[in-house]
Amino acid sequence: MTSKKILVITSRYPFPVRGGDKLRIAEIMKHLSKKNKIDLVSIGKKTKKIKFLNKQYLFNNNSLQKIFQIFKSFIKNEPLQIGLFKIPEMKKKIMEISMNYDVIIFHLIRSAYYLPNNYSGKKILEMTDLISKNYLTVYENLNNLNLLKWLYSYEKKKLEKFEQIYSKKFDHVVLVNKKDLKNSKIKKNNIKIIGNGTIIKKNIYINKRIKNNVIFFGNINSLANRNACVDFIDNYLPKIKLVYPNIEFKILGNCSPILKFFFRLKGVTVYSNINNLSDHSKNTLAGICNVNIQSGLQNKILDYTSIGIPVLCNQKSNNFKFLTKKDLLVYENDFSFMTNFHKLMKNKKFVENISKKCFHKTSKYYDWKNILTKYSSII
């Protein structure tokens, strides 16, 4: 394959890598940089030189500009989040340099605003998920008295139309999950399904350490993860403590100071700036995935299984065909949750077996190196 010049446009600077959306685009760029030259245009502040990037063009987005652009998007009947990430100077720069590239990859639907009208190269929209579907699940789970419910309803409708219009303008639109297309009106013939992956490390579960921690890993600032943590602390942790008082719950992931304080009041510590999950999981009995507000695939399940941690999850969370109920500890209600937790505590041979099985399957099917070979074929 001939080396190509590729421009990647993101609405948030992906580094440091914290959160599933940043991880995915960072891994895509890293993979493609092995045989191509990658430049990045993004919103944010540069932290350090990224080895696999050739050039970086970064732009600041101050609060006044955000308010003004959100208002303009509202007047234009666009999704408000499009205005939140609009920077005219950045669009001008993209127009200036776009003809220097063979391929432009636009990360997430909100970056579609930056599509140059006269660009003749290959255009790829790394949509990842249909955000409109994600917003629908959030809307359905919010109380009618919550003002955010109106906002999510508004954004969902605007995003659906925006996704339909802009998906037609790209040579390829990349989604993680085929299920997102169900009942969707977006154009189907340019859709490519390229799943998520993970970085495979050592199986840390198979050791002689005392396992007394249960962890939740993810971006805790997101509504879905925040609600999942609160639900676990309020509804499940007390039941565990009654039977197993030495079990501790640890939250690992990016988290605002206010949220950290909130969880501390509930007796739970949050560990932020996690660069390596395995360093914080040596004594972990299980990883929790109890997200109810969601779309697409739950990356935290892959994060757990990539280091051999058994997964305790609700029925909504597992969208991976390669992991069955025999591999995961899936619960439907309080009773089945505690039944599975007893298995974790009492049946070490069973738990070590699912740890090995999940680790092997994840290594085989979800290593980033294998997943992203599909990206090379579409550029």
C-alpha positions as CSV (number, residue, x, y, z in Angstrom):
1,M,0.0,0.0,0.0
2,T,1.3,3.4,-1.0
3,S,2.0,5.8,1.9
4,K,-0.6,8.5,2.2
5,K,-0.9,11.9,3.9
6,I,-3.8,11.8,6.4
7,L,-5.4,14.6,8.3
8,V,-7.4,13.8,11.4
9,I,-9.9,16.3,12.8
10,T,-11.1,16.0,16.3
11,S,-13.4,18.2,18.5
12,R,-11.4,17.4,21.6
13,Y,-7.6,16.9,21.9
14,P,-7.2,13.2,22.5
15,F,-4.2,13.4,24.8
16,P,-3.7,12.4,27.5
17,V,-5.9,9.4,26.6
18,R,-8.8,9.3,29.1
19,G,-12.1,7.9,28.0
20,G,-13.2,5.5,25.3
21,D,-13.7,8.1,22.5
22,K,-10.1,9.5,23.0
23,L,-8.6,6.0,23.2
24,R,-10.3,4.9,20.0
25,I,-9.1,7.8,17.8
26,A,-5.6,7.7,19.4
27,E,-5.3,4.0,18.5
28,I,-6.6,4.6,15.0
29,M,-4.0,7.3,14.4
30,K,-1.2,5.2,16.0
31,H,-2.1,2.3,13.7
32,L,-2.3,4.3,10.5
33,S,0.9,6.1,11.3
34,K,2.9,2.9,10.8
35,K,2.6,3.3,7.0
36,N,1.3,6.8,6.6
37,K,2.0,10.4,7.7
38,I,-0.6,11.7,10.2
39,D,-1.4,15.3,11.0
40,L,-3.9,16.4,13.6
41,V,-6.2,19.4,13.8
42,S,-8.0,19.6,17.2
43,I,-9.5,21.8,19.9
44,G,-7.4,21.9,23.1
45,K,-3.9,22.5,24.5
46,K,-0.9,20.5,23.6
47,T,0.6,18.5,26.4
48,K,3.6,16.9,24.9
49,K,5.0,15.7,21.5
50,I,3.1,12.6,20.3
51,K,5.6,10.3,18.6
52,F,3.2,9.0,15.9
53,L,2.0,12.4,14.8
54,N,3.8,14.5,12.2
55,K,2.1,17.9,12.8
56,Q,-0.4,19.2,15.2
57,Y,-2.7,22.3,14.8
58,L,-4.4,23.2,18.0
59,F,-7.1,25.8,18.7
60,N,-8.6,27.2,21.9
61,N,-12.3,27.5,22.5
62,N,-13.1,30.1,25.2
63,S,-16.4,30.4,27.1
64,L,-17.7,33.5,25.3
65,Q,-17.1,31.9,21.9
66,K,-18.9,28.8,23.0
67,I,-22.0,30.7,24.1
68,F,-22.1,32.7,20.9
69,Q,-21.7,29.7,18.7
70,I,-24.3,27.7,20.6
71,F,-26.7,30.5,20.2
72,K,-26.0,30.6,16.4
73,S,-26.6,26.8,16.2
74,F,-29.9,27.2,18.0
75,I,-31.0,29.9,15.5
76,K,-29.9,27.7,12.6
77,N,-31.8,24.8,14.0
78,E,-28.6,22.7,14.5
79,P,-27.7,20.5,17.4
80,L,-26.4,22.7,20.2
81,Q,-23.2,20.5,20.5
82,I,-22.3,21.5,17.0
83,G,-22.1,25.1,18.1
84,L,-20.2,24.1,21.3
85,F,-17.3,22.9,19.1
86,K,-17.4,25.5,16.3
87,I,-14.2,27.5,15.9
88,P,-14.2,29.6,12.6
89,E,-10.4,30.0,12.7
90,M,-10.0,26.2,12.9
91,K,-12.4,25.8,9.9
92,K,-10.4,28.4,7.9
93,K,-7.1,26.6,8.7
94,I,-8.6,23.2,7.5
95,M,-9.8,24.9,4.3
96,E,-6.2,26.2,3.7
97,I,-4.4,22.9,4.2
98,S,-7.0,20.3,3.2
99,M,-5.8,19.9,-0.4
100,N,-2.4,18.7,0.9
101,Y,-4.0,15.4,2.1
102,D,-5.1,12.2,0.4
103,V,-7.5,11.4,3.2
104,I,-9.3,13.3,6.0
105,I,-10.8,11.5,9.0
106,F,-13.4,13.4,11.0
107,H,-13.8,12.1,14.5
108,L,-17.4,12.1,15.8
109,I,-20.4,13.6,14.1
110,R,-19.8,17.1,15.5
111,S,-16.5,17.4,13.6
112,A,-18.5,17.1,10.3
113,Y,-19.0,20.9,10.5
114,Y,-15.4,21.2,9.5
115,L,-15.9,19.3,6.2
116,P,-14.4,21.5,3.3
117,N,-16.8,22.0,0.5
118,N,-14.3,21.6,-2.3
119,Y,-12.2,18.7,-0.9
120,S,-11.6,16.0,-3.6
121,G,-9.7,13.4,-1.5
122,K,-11.2,10.5,0.5
123,K,-13.5,11.6,3.4
124,I,-14.1,9.3,6.3
125,L,-16.4,10.1,9.2
126,E,-15.4,8.1,12.3
127,M,-18.8,8.4,13.8
128,T,-18.2,5.6,16.4
129,D,-21.7,5.7,17.8
130,L,-25.0,7.3,16.7
131,I,-25.1,9.9,19.4
132,S,-28.8,10.5,18.8
133,K,-29.5,6.9,20.0
134,N,-27.3,7.4,23.0
135,Y,-29.3,10.6,23.8
136,L,-32.6,8.6,23.4
137,T,-31.5,6.2,26.2
138,V,-30.5,9.1,28.4
139,Y,-33.9,10.8,27.8
140,E,-35.8,7.6,28.7
141,N,-33.9,7.2,31.9
142,L,-34.3,10.8,33.2
143,N,-37.1,11.8,35.5
144,N,-39.8,14.0,33.9
145,L,-39.1,16.8,36.4
146,N,-35.4,16.9,35.4
147,L,-34.8,19.9,33.0
148,L,-32.1,17.9,31.3
149,K,-34.7,15.6,29.9
150,W,-36.0,18.5,27.7
151,L,-32.4,19.2,26.5
152,Y,-31.7,15.6,25.6
153,S,-35.0,15.4,23.8
154,Y,-34.2,18.6,21.8
155,E,-30.6,17.4,20.9
156,K,-31.8,13.9,20.0
157,K,-34.2,15.2,17.3
158,K,-31.6,17.7,15.9
159,L,-28.9,15.1,15.9
160,E,-31.0,12.6,14.0
161,K,-31.5,15.0,11.2
162,F,-27.8,16.2,11.3
163,E,-26.6,12.5,11.2
164,Q,-28.9,11.8,8.2
165,I,-27.7,14.8,6.2
166,Y,-24.0,14.6,6.9
167,S,-23.5,10.8,6.7
168,K,-24.3,11.1,2.9
169,K,-21.3,13.5,2.4
170,F,-18.6,11.0,3.3
171,D,-17.1,8.1,1.3
172,H,-17.1,6.0,4.5
173,V,-18.9,6.3,7.8
174,V,-17.4,4.1,10.5
175,L,-19.5,2.7,13.4
176,V,-18.5,0.4,16.2
177,N,-21.7,-1.5,16.5
178,K,-24.1,-2.8,13.7
179,K,-27.0,-2.6,16.2
180,D,-26.9,1.2,15.9
181,L,-28.3,0.9,12.4
182,K,-31.5,-0.7,13.6
183,N,-34.4,1.7,13.0
184,S,-31.9,4.4,11.8
185,K,-32.6,6.5,8.7
186,I,-29.0,7.2,7.9
187,K,-27.6,6.1,4.5
188,K,-26.5,2.5,4.8
189,N,-24.3,1.8,1.7
190,N,-21.3,3.7,2.9
191,I,-21.3,2.3,6.5
192,K,-18.3,0.3,7.7
193,I,-18.4,-1.6,11.0
194,I,-15.0,-1.5,12.8
195,G,-15.3,-2.6,16.4
196,N,-13.4,-1.4,19.4
197,G,-10.3,-3.2,20.8
198,T,-8.1,-3.1,23.8
199,I,-4.4,-3.4,24.7
200,I,-3.7,-6.9,25.8
201,K,-1.5,-7.2,28.9
202,K,-0.6,-9.9,31.5
203,N,-3.4,-11.8,33.2
204,I,-3.1,-10.4,36.7
205,Y,-6.0,-12.3,38.2
206,I,-4.2,-15.7,38.3
207,N,-2.0,-15.0,41.3
208,K,-1.9,-15.6,45.1
209,R,-2.9,-12.1,46.2
210,I,-5.8,-11.6,48.5
211,K,-8.7,-10.3,46.3
212,N,-10.8,-7.9,48.3
213,N,-11.6,-5.1,45.9
214,V,-14.4,-4.6,43.4
215,I,-13.7,-1.9,40.8
216,F,-15.6,0.3,38.4
217,F,-13.5,1.7,35.6
218,G,-14.5,4.5,33.2
219,N,-14.9,8.2,32.7
220,I,-16.9,9.1,35.9
221,N,-17.8,12.5,34.6
222,S,-20.2,10.9,32.1
223,L,-23.8,10.7,33.2
224,A,-24.0,6.9,32.4
225,N,-21.0,6.0,34.5
226,R,-21.8,8.4,37.3
227,N,-25.3,6.9,37.7
228,A,-23.9,3.4,37.5
229,C,-21.5,4.1,40.4
230,V,-24.3,5.7,42.5
231,D,-26.6,2.8,41.8
232,F,-23.9,0.3,42.9
233,I,-23.0,2.2,46.1
234,D,-26.7,2.7,47.1
235,N,-28.2,-0.7,46.1
236,Y,-25.6,-3.4,45.9
237,L,-22.6,-2.4,48.1
238,P,-24.6,-2.5,51.4
239,K,-25.8,-6.1,50.5
240,I,-22.2,-7.2,49.9
241,K,-21.0,-5.6,53.1
242,L,-23.6,-7.4,55.2
243,V,-22.1,-10.7,54.2
244,Y,-18.5,-9.7,53.3
245,P,-17.5,-6.7,55.4
246,N,-13.9,-6.7,54.1
247,I,-14.8,-6.0,50.5
248,E,-13.9,-2.5,49.3
249,F,-15.4,-0.7,46.2
250,K,-12.9,1.4,44.2
251,I,-13.8,3.8,41.4
252,L,-11.1,4.3,38.8
253,G,-11.2,7.0,36.2
254,N,-11.4,10.6,35.3
255,C,-13.5,12.5,37.8
256,S,-14.3,16.1,38.7
257,P,-13.3,17.4,42.2
258,I,-17.0,17.9,43.0
259,L,-17.9,14.3,42.1
260,K,-14.8,13.0,44.1
261,F,-16.1,14.9,47.1
262,F,-19.6,13.5,46.6
263,F,-18.3,9.9,46.5
264,R,-16.0,10.5,49.5
265,L,-19.1,11.4,51.5
266,K,-20.5,8.0,50.5
267,G,-17.3,6.4,51.8
268,V,-15.8,5.5,48.4
269,T,-12.5,6.8,47.1
270,V,-12.0,7.7,43.4
271,Y,-8.6,7.2,41.8
272,S,-8.1,9.5,38.8
273,N,-5.4,9.8,36.2
274,I,-5.3,6.1,35.6
275,N,-2.7,5.3,32.9
276,N,-2.5,1.6,33.6
277,L,-5.5,-0.3,34.9
278,S,-3.5,-3.3,35.9
279,D,-1.4,-1.2,38.3
280,H,-4.5,-0.5,40.4
281,S,-6.1,-3.9,40.1
282,K,-3.8,-6.4,41.7
283,N,-6.2,-7.2,44.5
284,T,-9.3,-7.0,42.4
285,L,-12.0,-9.7,42.7
286,A,-14.2,-8.4,39.9
287,G,-14.9,-5.5,37.6
288,I,-18.4,-4.0,37.6
289,C,-20.4,-3.0,34.5
290,N,-23.9,-2.0,35.5
291,V,-24.5,0.8,33.1
292,N,-28.2,1.4,32.2
293,I,-27.8,4.5,30.1
294,Q,-25.8,3.4,27.1
295,S,-25.3,2.7,23.4
296,G,-22.7,0.7,21.5
297,L,-20.2,-1.5,23.2
298,Q,-19.1,-1.2,26.8
299,N,-15.3,-0.8,26.6
300,K,-14.8,-1.3,30.3
301,I,-15.7,-5.0,29.8
302,L,-12.8,-5.3,27.4
303,D,-10.6,-3.4,29.8
304,Y,-11.4,-5.9,32.6
305,T,-11.0,-9.0,30.5
306,S,-7.8,-7.8,28.8
307,I,-6.0,-8.3,32.2
308,G,-8.1,-11.3,33.3
309,I,-10.4,-9.7,35.8
310,P,-13.8,-11.5,36.0
311,V,-16.8,-9.3,35.0
312,L,-20.0,-8.8,37.0
313,C,-22.5,-7.1,34.7
314,N,-26.1,-6.5,34.1
315,Q,-28.0,-7.8,31.1
316,K,-27.8,-4.5,29.2
317,S,-24.0,-4.2,29.3
318,N,-22.8,-7.2,27.3
319,N,-23.0,-6.6,23.6
320,F,-20.0,-8.8,22.7
321,K,-20.9,-11.9,20.8
322,F,-17.7,-13.7,21.9
323,L,-18.5,-13.4,25.6
324,T,-21.5,-15.5,26.7
325,K,-23.2,-15.9,30.1
326,K,-20.7,-18.7,30.7
327,D,-17.9,-16.2,30.5
328,L,-19.4,-13.4,32.4
329,L,-21.3,-13.2,35.7
330,V,-24.6,-11.7,34.4
331,Y,-27.3,-10.7,36.8
332,E,-31.0,-9.7,36.3
333,N,-31.9,-8.7,39.8
334,D,-30.7,-8.4,43.4
335,F,-30.9,-12.1,44.0
336,S,-28.9,-13.2,41.0
337,F,-26.4,-10.4,41.7
338,M,-25.7,-11.9,45.2
339,T,-25.7,-15.4,43.8
340,N,-23.0,-14.4,41.4
341,F,-21.1,-12.6,44.1
342,H,-21.1,-15.7,46.3
343,K,-19.6,-17.6,43.3
344,L,-16.8,-15.1,43.2
345,M,-16.1,-15.5,46.9
346,K,-16.5,-19.2,47.3
347,N,-15.6,-20.9,44.0
348,K,-12.0,-20.0,43.2
349,K,-11.6,-22.7,40.5
350,F,-14.7,-21.5,38.6
351,V,-13.6,-17.8,38.8
352,E,-10.1,-18.6,37.7
353,N,-11.5,-20.6,34.8
354,I,-13.6,-17.7,33.5
355,S,-10.7,-15.3,34.0
356,K,-8.5,-17.5,31.7
357,K,-11.3,-18.0,29.2
358,C,-12.2,-14.3,28.9
359,F,-8.5,-13.3,28.7
360,H,-7.9,-15.8,25.9
361,K,-10.9,-14.7,23.9
362,T,-10.2,-11.0,24.3
363,S,-6.6,-11.6,23.2
364,K,-7.8,-13.5,20.1
365,Y,-10.6,-11.2,18.9
366,Y,-10.1,-7.8,20.4
367,D,-6.5,-6.8,20.2
368,W,-6.3,-3.4,18.6
369,K,-3.7,-4.7,16.2
370,N,-6.2,-7.1,14.6
371,I,-9.2,-4.8,14.9
372,L,-7.7,-1.9,13.1
373,T,-6.4,-3.7,10.0
374,K,-9.9,-2.9,8.6
375,Y,-9.0,0.8,8.8
376,S,-6.1,0.3,6.5
377,S,-8.4,-1.1,3.8
378,I,-10.7,1.9,3.7
379,I,-8.1,4.7,3.4
